[in-house]
Amino acid sequence: CMGEERIGAEDNTYDAITVVGCWSIPIKVDVFREMNRVLKKGGYLVSCFRPDVWSERDIYGYRRALNDSNQWVKISEELRQYHGQLATQDAHYSSYWHFVVYQKC
């Protein structure tokens, strides 16, 4: 389960990590410490989150885990349209996503 296992890489290995499409379910926020471990100093975490997940309510604690950590600094955060108009009226789905970039301190 993501966030529960160690990433199979040495410390300070990667320049960047990109994550798309996996934050829609609860994942243990320990995963951010593990990503930080394998990033080189100054490395980047680039990801996108649905608006209902990356909101002030922070339903899974992802924003808090990144923003309240002394291991990360937020570089950018943008709410942008991802793929145009959706064919559904279901409020659970959105054509907008938060695109975020954090850098390892």
N, C-alpha and C positions, 0 to 999 in steps of 0.2 A: 504494500500500500504506500503510495507516495507520501513522503514526509515521515515515514517510520523506518526507512532503511537508509543506510549509508550509501552515498553515491560512489560508484566504483571508480574513483579517480583520486590521485594524490592531492594534497593541499597545494593551492596556488598553481593550478594547471591551466585554467581557461581564461581567455581574454573577455569572453562574453557568454551569457546564457540567454536563450530566447525561449519563452514559454507562451504557447497560444492554445486556448481552448481546453484548459484543464481545471480552471479555478471555479467552475460552476457548481462544484460539489465541495463539501467540507473536507479540507486537507489539513493535516496538522501543520501549524505554522512553524514548527521546527525545521521544515524544509528550507526556510529562508536562511537559517544558520548553516545548514549543510551546503546550500548553494554558495554562500559567502565563503565557506571553507575552501571550496574547489576553485573559486575565482582568484586570479592574480590581483594584487593590490592595484586599485584603480579600474578593475574590471567592471563590466556592466551586466545588469539584469534588465532585459527588455521583455515586456509582457503586455498583454491586454486582458481586460476584465469587463464583464457585463456591467451595465449601470447598477443593477440591483445588488451586485456583489461588491463593487467598488463605490460605495455610497457613504454618506455620513453615518448611516446605521452600522456599516461594516459588519454584516451578518456573520462572516466567518473569521473576522479578526485579522485579515490580510493587511489592510492599511495600517492598523495599529502596530502589527509586528514589524513592518518596514519603517514606518515613520517614527516610532518610539525607540528604535534600536540605534545604538551608537556605532553599528557596523555598516550602516547604509546612509547615503545622502541622496535625496530625490533630485534628479536632474530635470525631468519634465513630466508633465501629466496633461493629457489632452483628451477631451471627449470628442470623438469624430465619428462620422457615418462610415460604416464598414463596408456595406455591400448594397446600398440603395434600399428602395422601398421593399418591405416584406409583404408576402401574399397572405399573411395571417393577421387577425385582429387580437390574438392572444397577447395580453400584456406581459406575459412571462418572457416573450421574445422581443428583441430590440435590434434595430439596424445601427444603433450607436454603441460604441465601445470606448472604454477608457484605455488609452495607450500610455503606458508609464515606462520611465527609464530611471533606474537607480544605479548608483555607483558604489562599489565597495570602498570603504574608508581605508 
